[in-house]
Amino acid sequence: KSDTSTGCPRLTLVGCTKGYDVSCCDSKECSNGEICCFVNSKCEIKCMKPDENGPESPFSKDKETCMAYAKPPKK
């Protein structure tokens, strides 16, 4: 585990009613030093290069929780 607890873009108040495009659940699934980030401005959970100014911690959930993000919310 690296000692940087941040590096992901700041979360915005976007409501992703169609769910998220999920390509990773935690940074172990990423390569090339990328981390898994919850990018709700784009409704994505994806690997990306850490941003040294990014205030958010990397996304890290179990697969089940993760896939719940991918589905549209239940009415």
Buried (B, 14 or more C-beta within 10 A) or exposed (E): EEEEEBBBBEEEEEEBEEBBBBEBBBBEEBEEEBBBBBBBEEBBBBBBEBBEEBEBBBBBBEEEEBBBBEEEEEE
